[in-house]
Amino acid sequence: MRWAILLVAIGLCGCGTADDEFRVLSYTPAGIEYSVWTGAHSREVVADMAQQYCQREGKKAQIIDSEVAEKHIFKGSRVVYRFNCVS
């Protein structure tokens, strides 16, 4: 039981930085690419952020693809999401 509590505490301690949990890899008026840890951000949250970004151009976000880039025992998977901004 103590080990389980310790593992949960380590996972919640913020051992990574906010920058490490969520990064914008690239952005243009045509689209945006994010890298996120699934343990910190859901796909829906990322899609909402992409939608807000594309709305600045008067467009809607459309997911192109996603790929698992890395796995971590506490953070989950680091996934790269790519979105296009479409009319």
N, C-alpha and C positions, 0 to 999 in steps of 0.2 A: 504494500500500500504506500509506503514512504517513497518508493522509487517512482510510482505512478504520479504522485504529487510533485515530485522533483521534476519529472519529465514535462508535466503540464506547466510548471513554473518556468522552466527553461523556454518552452515554446511561447509563453506569453510575455517573456521579459523584454521583448523588443531587441533581441540579439542582432537583428538586421536593422538597417536604417530605412526610413520611408522611401528614400531614393532607390534602395535595393529592392523594395517590394513592388514598386511601380515606376516604370520608365517610359518616356516617349522616345522611341528609337528614331523615328523620322516623321516629318509632316510636310505636306504641300497642300495647295488648294484642292488637289485631286484626291487626297487621302491621308491617312495617318496609320502609324504602326506603333503598337504598345507592347511592352514586355512586363508581365505581372506574375506574381506568385499567387496561385489559386487559393492558398491558405489565407491570403490577405484580401483578395478581391475576386468577386464572382464574375462570370462572363457577362451577366446582365449589367453590372456596374460599369464594366469596360465598354459595353455597347452603348450605354447611356452617355458616357463621356465622349465617345466617338460621335454620337448623334449631336451633342452640344457643339462639338468642334465643327462638324459639317454644316450645322444650321447657321453659323457665321457667314458661310458662303451662299446661304439660301438653298442648301441641298440636304439630302438625307444620307445617313451612313448605311452602307451595305457591306457586310462582312465578306471578304474575299476568301480568307483561309486562316487557319491557326495551326500551330505546331508546338509540341512539347519540346522545350529546349534543354531542360534540366529537371532533375528530381531531388528533393531534399526531405529528410525524415520529418522535420517540424514545419516547414513552410509549404509542403505539398509539391506541386509541379510549377516550374516557371514556363509560362506559355507565351508565345508571341502571337498576337492578333493583328491582322491586317484588314483595314477598311478602306473602301473607296467612297468618295463623296459623289453621289449621283443626283441627277435632276428628278 
